[in-house]
Amino acid sequence: MSAVVSPIRKPLITGNKTYHQITEDLISPTEKTPTKEWVIGFIISVSVLTWGVFCILWTIWVGIGSWNLNRTINWSWDITNFVWWIGIGHAGTLISAILLLFRQKWRTGVNRAAEAMTIFAVMCAGLFPLIHMGRIWLAMFILPYPNTRGPLWPNFNSPLLWDVFAISTYLTVSVLFWYTGLVPDFATVRDRAKGLRRKIYNTLSFGWTGSAKHWQRWESLSLVLAGLATPLVLSVHTIVSFDFATSVIPGWHTTIFPPYFVAGAIFSGFAMVLTLMIITRKLFNLQDYITIEHIESMNKVILLTGTIVGVAYLTELFIAWYSGYVYEQFAFFNRALGPYWWAYFGMMFCNVVSPQFFWKKSFRRNVTLTFFLSIVVNIGMWFERFVIIATTLARDYLPSSWSLYSPSWVEIGIYLGTFGLFFTCFLIFARVAPVVAVAEIKHILKSAGDQYIGENNKGKHQQHGISNSEHH
Amino acid sequence: MKKQLDNIWIGREDLLKEDAFMQSAEKEFAKEEIHYADMASNLAGNRRDFLKFLGFGLGAATIAAGCDFPVKKAIPYVIKPDQIVPGVANYYASTFVNGGDYCPVLVKTREGRPIKIEGNDLSTITGGGTSARAQASVLSLYDTNRFTGPKMKSGSGWKDSSWAEMDKIVSTTISTSNNIRILTNTIMSPTARKAISEFTNKYTNAKVVTYDPVSASALLDANEQNFGIRAVPTYKFDLADIIVSFNADFLGSWISPIEYAAAYAKGRKISDIKQAKMSRHIQVESHMSLTGSNADNRILVKPSEQGTAIAHLYNEITGGSVGTTGLNAKAKKALSKTAAELKAAAGRCLVVSASANINEQLMINAINNALGSYEATIDMSSPSYQRQGNDTDLKTLIGDINSGNVDLLIIHGSNPVYDTIYGTQLAALMPKIKNKISFATVNDETTDLCDVVAPSNHYLESWGDVEAKKGHYTLIQPTISPLFDTRQAELSMLIWAGSANIDLAKEQPYYEYLKESWRTGTFTSQNEYSSFQSFWDSVVHDGIFSVKNESAFSFKNVSIGEVSKPASSELEISFFETAQMANGQYSGNPWLMEMADPVTRTSWGNYLAVPVDFDGVKTMVGYKNLVDGELVELTIGKKKVTLPVIQQFGQMPGTVSLALGYGRTQAGNTGSNVGVNVNDCLTAGPDGPLYFNTNVSVSERVGKEKEFSCVQYHHTIGVKGIDKETNKEINADEAALVFFDYFTGVKGFQGALTDRSVIYTSNVKELKNSIEHLQERRKDAQHLNEQQIYGGFDEKYSLGHHWGMHVDLNACIGCGTCAVACMSENNVPVVGKREVSRHHEMTWLRIDRYYYGDVENPNTIYQPMMCQHCDNAPCENVCPVNATNHSSEGLNQMAYNRCIGTRYCANNCPYKVRRFNWLDYTKADIWPANQPRLQEESVPFMADNLTRMVLNPDVTVRSRGVIEKCSFCVQRIQEGKLTAKTEGRLLNDRDVRTACQTSCPTGAITFGDMNNKSGELTSKLESPLNYIALEEINVRSSVTYTMKINNRDKSFDA
């Protein structure tokens, strides 16, 4: 990749890195003994995960009756968590695929971790549609396989079935994408390793030699996968939103859901990436690779998507009023002023008000504020799903059936458990693979390294039109 | 396969290119079947099949070996009984009787087991209707708490005995006793009375004392004074244009509710729209009773004001001058208006009262007499024997026991320690009585204090007869051999009396006795049959026999004494009987315990009903700011209990109320220690117990009930109150829906409830406008629905059958019979208090109850809500596995085996009628570990092998994790279709009737084929009052409701 870089672009790699330094910085975490912070984090994560597994087994053993759902509110924390995790899983593909196609170089600093996060988030999300089933042991009924019952096929009209396809496709493509990126990096790890470790990484890297043919195929595959993944970014959450949009329940049955859900998903995904990256860059000393520039870029996306979400909320309210349809009107009236008003208020504040801080440049570049707001945003997005699912169901058509809901310890335990799963996976990932894409960072070093562009190198590269590919 | 090279060959045939070989080589897959010499022809297969079988066999064997399914044993008929065809139900005519509760029934038996109660259409009293109590009675047959044989008290427990041993001991006891008392509830059986009289004739020191758990003694005594007949007259609610009821819950529990409800509904149904006419019903009461909730106007008087209220009406009608000081002015005014209305409708009106004061009942009689009701709406010529209790006798008995004058007490189907005002006293006195014998089938508070139990049969195991009204006989016949070593109480009495009329050598001695009794009795009073056998056969077949046997009567004026004086206390409490629990007689029955109370919508316990009012801003304020489900300390006299409250619309300010029949201590797993018992809090009146107390106080909230088991949290659709700020009338409930207004002070979303197309109501005087409004709304909805891209399958549904239902909300009184019938028919599990409190009830059919109108004194609408079998069902398209789908006959079907329990269908159901098996309620799951123990019982309700005998074999028992819902009784549809087919004719209305339809005492539910143009349903669907709930969402429901019409006179409230 070679490009002419504008002198006003800020460098994306700071610290005057050489290729070797990059390798050292990014590969060494996989080679050292784990730090104390990692060990503590890992123990906590595994403990929480164990608790979550217990709660899931409890649910399967005792029945969904161990949750506090009822005849009116048949979904609540389960599907809220599902949509929330799926939403978080959107940033990875967006960063990998869409930003790759748009040649956004700043993605290289964060794409690896974001993709990993996507996969783990989708794993967490995928749990819920399974365990919320009354009879999980018959979960295979949702798959279209030839059978002796007629054959009896699943119902292709059901959005839940679309979910199955959408999510499994998304997970598959995300894993492929992530792994493809990892192949040259595994090879780099292998090259520095000895003994069994070497053998393992050699297998993982598919015997990568770094030949030009390998690089060429690798780049093609990345582009092809990016092309495949791009529609998925839009489709997955669109289909998730169909779970609600195709129903007849007032507050669910709205055509605005697909774009609104996608924007919300990117919003929460970027917030989660920020939360994770701010911790990771601190723990692994990656400030030179994940720079303030990266944080600012992501904050801009958060500001944009947060505002889209805000507009969607207001549009919903307007349409409810404009429809003149009593059920729709009441559904929104109830969301804002009914028994769960606090959830609606929390959602509005966290998702619409809080990102507005990022209009100010110094706030966008403030790591502490960003970290805090990224968490606020994800709380808000959780509230959004809770508002859509539980409070809508709580008061629907027939007042006789209105009910209330609060979670049981099992439901809370399962939600916590998914955090355990997520962080356990992420911590293992940070130990076995480079959390920043080494090869891709090296690609952009000469076009975005601070010794080549910006203040340190005024005018220099303009003459040369640095191309970095020849340096590999 | 194409040959690549010619010089490669695989055999001689190939090399020589023999024709036969070449031909077969062309075909990769040979068509010729390979025949194995030693294989049976039907098992012939090829290598592929073999591999398939092998693979399947191995897989199946692995799975089968890995899972240990519990073995459930079934024993086939070795010798098939003649009368029983497996899979085909037999119906036997019988009569449900429990004390004064009466219902002629048909008992459905399958493979020799009674499983369902249906009404007997031949009855001129009930007309085929049933009650929740009758419906649930089949379950008490299989009560696990029943006595399994004669028992003797041993320490605090029971010791098994034998009938021979017991008879010996009892005979000695009887012959050595000086004063024998038989304490019984109403006995309507002439033969049983005969048997008892044989006993009392033999032992002249024996006396029978009759009482009713909820007393009607004053009414009987008043009638005795006025007519010389100590009986309840026949009330003809259908002939009355104006019905005034003083606290009589005649639709729910008072005397003969099935009969009254059926007649009452006749006057409430709107048949001719142009000249709409309906009866007018005024209820005078303090608490919202089931009957009061159906009334057009309710006049609120405190319980202690009842007497003066009756007196005021008496004065107005007859010109009497009984003192009425203390009666509230509003009620006085309204009663004067009532009097004017009554006088204008003289001869077409009816006044009834449940007062326990003889003078008040005498006044009621005088009012009725003055209005000419005795010639028209009250028939004294065929008196009813459904209440026979005598409170004076009971009082005397207690006195006798107290003075040690009773040394043998025989308890015959009654439970005085619990259900009389003397309960506590009697419990303390019981040890004073030397010998106590009980005939109870299940242990109860009284039996527990007895020495000997000679358990009687359940009525479904018994022979017997009933004379509910003079000349109206019904027969009780057994539908199963006694499940346990029990013996009918009547037979025990005859044996102990040493009767010469009983032949113990016979297989069924009491049957012979009964038959003989009919031969010499009823048979002689008729001339339709000449041979007794044909007479008897017809009676056993029909279950019913009537003879014209009217007694002459004349009204005799008697002087009327004092009425009860209004109390001046700040708070009064009234106690009332509910349709399901009576005074505790039914609290051991899980179906009735779980049935939501029609009015409060609570189950599993009695809730203190407190008045509620709108604060003019955004809150419904309960008495002392109490909220539903909060615990209070209730002090009545010396008694102090802690119990939960429920805000009750229509409860008079300054009063609270509480249901009788709860808080039993010996009622098996189901009824023990559920709710609180207040029988010892009744006031002792001059003529018997008064069902209220004025010495009462309610504390501030002391906590919250852990398991607040109320199935409906929102109670109203448009109750109107005055907005404090603007002084305008607003929908108070809509204002109260706002929990937080962001300081904007909005008065809720006005129209949020009333603009819903859930219920439509109208005053009968505004009917024309209301129908126009309804039609307009429907047209709008239909117009919206036309703007669609869904083609639908109307063409398909127009062929063959298309099932539909019509529910006449003007006939529906909300009694809950259909809900229990549905549980019985469809094996709906009972889930217990904790699960109900979590809104996990499983009822396929529920009766939604909404209040509307004046917030202080609202009207009520009941709406039976079941699966609407939408032809464009939102549940169907969202199921990922096609577990719920539509039949070509318009049925929304559930394939339980296919259901994986995503519950999306339940979320997407606008009517919220889908029910999920949250836990293993039925023990049908493959994992036995997770059966919930609902009331600390050892197995779930309905999961015990004995209780399971009540299950309908035509309906699958659902396991954990699947959705279930109303199926329109698809098993009955299939059966009806088969019947018509085998008889080679078209299906008619009678062939298929759903369980809710047949159980309904008022005929509110009509089920049928919408494509049958001559059917009853089609004619009902023509009424302009009809509407479809939530029509605008285009789900195309198959259930039609009618607009609810009331006949309220608004000037009463001024």
Interface residues (C-beta under 8 A of the other chain):
Chain A: W61 V62 G63 I64 G65 N68 L69 N70 R71 T72 N74 W75 P129 H132 M133 G134 R135 I136 L138 A139 F141 I142 L152 W153 P154 N155 N157 S158 P159 L160 L161 V164 D243 T246 S247 V248 I249 V326 Y327 Q329 F330 F333 N334 A336 L337 G338 P339 W341 W342 L393 D396 Y397 L398 P399 S400 S401 W402 S403 L404
Chain B: Q712 Y713 H714 T716 I717 L737 V738 F739 F740 D741 Y742 V746 F749 G751 A752 L753 D755 R756 V758 E835 R838 H839 H840 E841 R846 D848 R849 Y850 Q863 M865 P874 N877 V878 C879 P880 V881 N882 R898 C899 I900 G901 T902 R903 Y904 A906 N907 N908 P910 Y911 K912 R914 R915 F916 N917 W918 L919 D920 W927 A929 N930 P932 R960 G961 V962 I963 A1029 L1030 I1033 V1035
